Amino acid sequence: MQAQGVPLRPSVLEREFNRRYWGRPISLQAVRRWLRGEAIPAQDKLQVLAEWLKVEPQVLRFGEDAVRSVRAAQERWAQLSYAERASLDAFLCLPPEQRRIVQQVIEAFAAAYGDKGAAEPPR
């Protein structure tokens, strides 16, 4: 709220939210619980808050750090080549006992080569 220039006061949030929300108005007590972290708004209310504050609803629910962490993980998976994705798909089709063997081999390579292998481009 403060990043958008809105004072962090329950009365301001209640008034501005109720102006934008078409459902049943929220109470000042509900807003106080939101601000103290004692309650989380329902999804429809999060949508209204997110549109008003110009942020993603996930940021309001989980925080900016959590959203950044998820994006970083998604970017890492997006960088996989077609061959790497095919290898992962083949791994996922293996029976559990064969998966464990492959996992142990990968962990052995990772332990032996550590970060040295990560710096080299795949061939």
C-alpha atoms as a printed R data frame, in Angstrom:
    type eleno elety resid chain resno       x       y       z
1   ATOM     1    CA   MET     A     1   0.000   0.000   0.000
2   ATOM     2    CA   GLN     A     2   2.742   2.413   0.943
3   ATOM     3    CA   ALA     A     3   4.539   1.707  -2.340
4   ATOM     4    CA   GLN     A     4   1.417   2.956  -4.145
5   ATOM     5    CA   GLY     A     5   1.240   6.082  -1.985
6   ATOM     6    CA   VAL     A     6  -1.696   4.807   0.079
7   ATOM     7    CA   PRO     A     7  -1.435   5.349   3.848
8   ATOM     8    CA   LEU     A     8  -1.265   2.103   5.806
9   ATOM     9    CA   ARG     A     9  -4.344   2.804   7.912
10  ATOM    10    CA   PRO     A    10  -7.336   0.496   8.384
11  ATOM    11    CA   SER     A    11  -9.866   3.276   7.785
12  ATOM    12    CA   VAL     A    12  -8.279   4.184   4.441
13  ATOM    13    CA   LEU     A    13  -8.142   0.565   3.307
14  ATOM    14    CA   GLU     A    14 -11.742  -0.067   4.365
15  ATOM    15    CA   ARG     A    15 -13.046   3.000   2.538
16  ATOM    16    CA   GLU     A    16 -11.065   2.454  -0.662
17  ATOM    17    CA   PHE     A    17 -11.753  -1.267  -0.768
18  ATOM    18    CA   ASN     A    18 -15.505  -0.852  -0.281
19  ATOM    19    CA   ARG     A    19 -15.571   1.711  -3.118
20  ATOM    20    CA   ARG     A    20 -14.174  -0.891  -5.496
21  ATOM    21    CA   TYR     A    21 -15.799  -4.103  -4.254
22  ATOM    22    CA   TRP     A    22 -19.283  -4.983  -5.526
23  ATOM    23    CA   GLY     A    23 -20.025  -7.565  -2.843
24  ATOM    24    CA   ARG     A    24 -20.920  -7.116   0.793
25  ATOM    25    CA   PRO     A    25 -18.820  -4.313   2.361
26  ATOM    26    CA   ILE     A    26 -16.027  -5.300   4.718
27  ATOM    27    CA   SER     A    27 -15.804  -4.051   8.279
28  ATOM    28    CA   LEU     A    28 -13.033  -2.077   9.898
29  ATOM    29    CA   GLN     A    29 -12.346  -5.087  12.135
30  ATOM    30    CA   ALA     A    30 -11.825  -7.324   9.091
31  ATOM    31    CA   VAL     A    31  -9.352  -4.826   7.650
32  ATOM    32    CA   ARG     A    32  -7.460  -4.704  10.944
33  ATOM    33    CA   ARG     A    33  -7.188  -8.504  10.944
34  ATOM    34    CA   TRP     A    34  -5.845  -8.381   7.376
35  ATOM    35    CA   LEU     A    35  -3.230  -5.784   8.251
36  ATOM    36    CA   ARG     A    36  -2.102  -7.636  11.386
37  ATOM    37    CA   GLY     A    37  -1.839 -10.905   9.462
38  ATOM    38    CA   GLU     A    38  -4.540 -12.586  11.538
39  ATOM    39    CA   ALA     A    39  -6.741 -13.240   8.505
40  ATOM    40    CA   ILE     A    40  -6.306 -13.515   4.750
41  ATOM    41    CA   PRO     A    41  -8.887 -11.988   2.417
42  ATOM    42    CA   ALA     A    42 -10.897 -14.347   0.219
43  ATOM    43    CA   GLN     A    43  -9.709 -14.714  -3.377
44  ATOM    44    CA   ASP     A    44 -12.316 -12.319  -4.797
45  ATOM    45    CA   LYS     A    45 -11.242  -9.664  -2.314
46  ATOM    46    CA   LEU     A    46  -7.562 -10.297  -3.083
47  ATOM    47    CA   GLN     A    47  -8.337  -9.699  -6.763
48  ATOM    48    CA   VAL     A    48  -9.899  -6.325  -5.967
49  ATOM    49    CA   LEU     A    49  -6.979  -5.346  -3.730
50  ATOM    50    CA   ALA     A    50  -4.450  -6.460  -6.341
51  ATOM    51    CA   GLU     A    51  -6.102  -4.465  -9.116
52  ATOM    52    CA   TRP     A    52  -6.307  -1.385  -6.911
53  ATOM    53    CA   LEU     A    53  -2.690  -1.642  -5.710
54  ATOM    54    CA   LYS     A    54  -1.410  -2.734  -9.152
55  ATOM    55    CA   VAL     A    55   0.256  -5.925  -7.917
56  ATOM    56    CA   GLU     A    56  -0.326  -9.608  -8.566
57  ATOM    57    CA   PRO     A    57  -2.717 -11.377  -6.163
58  ATOM    58    CA   GLN     A    58   0.048 -13.897  -5.372
59  ATOM    59    CA   VAL     A    59   2.174 -11.076  -3.972
60  ATOM    60    CA   LEU     A    60  -0.585 -10.139  -1.543
61  ATOM    61    CA   ARG     A    61  -1.105 -13.735  -0.430
62  ATOM    62    CA   PHE     A    62   2.471 -15.052  -0.311
63  ATOM    63    CA   GLY     A    63   4.735 -11.999  -0.401
64  ATOM    64    CA   GLU     A    64   7.178 -10.669  -2.972
65  ATOM    65    CA   ASP     A    65  10.013 -13.009  -1.921
66  ATOM    66    CA   ALA     A    66   7.903 -16.123  -2.472
67  ATOM    67    CA   VAL     A    67   6.773 -14.925  -5.890
68  ATOM    68    CA   ARG     A    68  10.380 -14.109  -6.858
69  ATOM    69    CA   SER     A    69  11.497 -17.562  -5.726
70  ATOM    70    CA   VAL     A    70   8.837 -19.277  -7.849
71  ATOM    71    CA   ARG     A    71   9.772 -17.177 -10.883
72  ATOM    72    CA   ALA     A    72  13.444 -18.050 -10.458
73  ATOM    73    CA   ALA     A    73  12.606 -21.758 -10.343
74  ATOM    74    CA   GLN     A    74  10.405 -21.435 -13.434
75  ATOM    75    CA   GLU     A    75  13.166 -19.613 -15.314
76  ATOM    76    CA   ARG     A    76  15.628 -22.354 -14.420
77  ATOM    77    CA   TRP     A    77  13.315 -25.032 -15.838
78  ATOM    78    CA   ALA     A    78  12.570 -22.898 -18.906
79  ATOM    79    CA   GLN     A    79  16.279 -22.919 -19.791
80  ATOM    80    CA   LEU     A    80  16.327 -26.700 -20.270
81  ATOM    81    CA   SER     A    81  17.019 -27.902 -23.785
82  ATOM    82    CA   TYR     A    82  14.728 -30.287 -25.628
83  ATOM    83    CA   ALA     A    83  17.138 -33.178 -24.969
84  ATOM    84    CA   GLU     A    84  17.212 -32.398 -21.241
85  ATOM    85    CA   ARG     A    85  13.417 -32.303 -21.097
86  ATOM    86    CA   ALA     A    86  13.233 -35.614 -22.980
87  ATOM    87    CA   SER     A    87  15.671 -37.134 -20.474
88  ATOM    88    CA   LEU     A    88  13.529 -35.933 -17.575
89  ATOM    89    CA   ASP     A    89  10.406 -37.348 -19.220
90  ATOM    90    CA   ALA     A    90  12.152 -40.699 -19.713
91  ATOM    91    CA   PHE     A    91  13.266 -40.645 -16.072
92  ATOM    92    CA   LEU     A    92   9.694 -40.020 -14.923
93  ATOM    93    CA   CYS     A    93   8.509 -43.047 -16.927
94  ATOM    94    CA   LEU     A    94  10.912 -45.387 -15.118
95  ATOM    95    CA   PRO     A    95   9.715 -47.687 -12.327
96  ATOM    96    CA   PRO     A    96  10.531 -46.426  -8.796
97  ATOM    97    CA   GLU     A    97  13.472 -48.791  -8.216
98  ATOM    98    CA   GLN     A    98  15.165 -47.718 -11.464
99  ATOM    99    CA   ARG     A    99  14.528 -44.065 -10.604
100 ATOM   100    CA   ARG     A   100  16.386 -44.550  -7.329
101 ATOM   101    CA   ILE     A   101  19.378 -46.019  -9.179
102 ATOM   102    CA   VAL     A   102  19.461 -43.124 -11.667
103 ATOM   103    CA   GLN     A   103  19.106 -40.656  -8.794
104 ATOM   104    CA   GLN     A   104  22.058 -42.256  -6.981
105 ATOM   105    CA   VAL     A   105  24.194 -42.042 -10.129
106 ATOM   106    CA   ILE     A   106  23.316 -38.358 -10.589
107 ATOM   107    CA   GLU     A   107  24.056 -37.624  -6.925
108 ATOM   108    CA   ALA     A   108  27.417 -39.399  -7.232
109 ATOM   109    CA   PHE     A   109  28.334 -37.279 -10.258
110 ATOM   110    CA   ALA     A   110  27.186 -34.117  -8.486
111 ATOM   111    CA   ALA     A   111  29.275 -34.975  -5.425
112 ATOM   112    CA   ALA     A   112  32.330 -35.776  -7.544
113 ATOM   113    CA   TYR     A   113  32.166 -32.718  -9.767
114 ATOM   114    CA   GLY     A   114  30.369 -30.230  -7.517
115 ATOM   115    CA   ASP     A   115  30.041 -26.739  -8.975
116 ATOM   116    CA   LYS     A   116  32.803 -27.381 -11.519
117 ATOM   117    CA   GLY     A   117  30.355 -29.142 -13.822
118 ATOM   118    CA   ALA     A   118  27.764 -26.372 -13.512
119 ATOM   119    CA   ALA     A   119  30.131 -23.758 -14.942
120 ATOM   120    CA   GLU     A   120  30.753 -25.700 -18.143
121 ATOM   121    CA   PRO     A   121  28.177 -25.510 -20.931
122 ATOM   122    CA   PRO     A   122  26.389 -28.800 -21.745
123 ATOM   123    CA   ARG     A   123  27.597 -30.677 -24.830
